[in-house]
Amino acid sequence: MEILTFIVVLFMAYLLWRIVDQLPDVTFRLSEIQRDLAEIRRRIDTDGRNAPAQLTTSQPQAEEQAEEAPEAAEAKQD
């Protein structure tokens, strides 16, 4: 039974060694992911601030185009 316990302890030590060996890589990759997410959020933030201004200016134009469309269709029929 002591041999089995010794083998399990060795296996756990090996797994911990492998995990600790990979920690710097994992930490670097997580920091890269965080940086990318922060950049995406900044882009969405700046686009989100500009989008309402664009929507409010384009809405009257869309309404004018919708009003002109029936008139243009009537003119083409004549």
N, C-alpha and C positions, 0 to 999 in steps of 0.2 A: 504494500500500500504506500510505503514511503517513496518508492521509485515512481509510482504514478503521480504522486504529489509533486515530486521533483521535476518530472517531465512537464506537468501542467504549469508550474512556476517558470520553467525555462521558456515554454511557449508564450506565456504572458509577457515575459521580459523581452522576448524577440518581437512580439507585436508592438509593445510600447516603444522599443528602439526604432522600429520601422515608422511608427507614427511621428515620433519626435524628429526623425530624420527628414520627414516630409513637411514639417510645420513651416519652415521658411518659404517654401514654394507656395503652400496654401495661403499663407499670410500675404504674399506678394500678389497672388491672383485675386484675392478678396479686395485688396486695395485698388487693383486695376478695375475691378467690377464696380466698386464704389465711385471711382473717378468717372467712369463711363456713365453711370446712373446720374451723377451730379450734373454732368454735361447735358444729358438728355433733359433733365428737369429744367435746367437753365434755358434750353432751346424752347421747351414747351411754354415756360413762363413768358419769355419774350414774344413768342408767337401768340400766346393767349392774350397778351396785353394789346397786341396790334390787331388781332382778329375782330373784336367788337367794333373798332373804329372803321374797319373795312366793311363790315356788315352794315353798319348804319349808313355809310355813304353809298353802298351799292343797292340798298333796298329801294330808294326812290327811283333809281335808274331802272330797276327791274319792273317797278310799277308803271313807269312811263312806257317802257317797251311793251308791256302787256296791253296798255291802252292803245298804243299805236298799231299793234298787230291787227285788230279787227278793221281799223281804218285802211291799213295797207291791203288787206284781203279784199275789201270792198272796192278799192281803187283798181286792183288787178282785174276784177270781174267786169268792170265797165270798159 
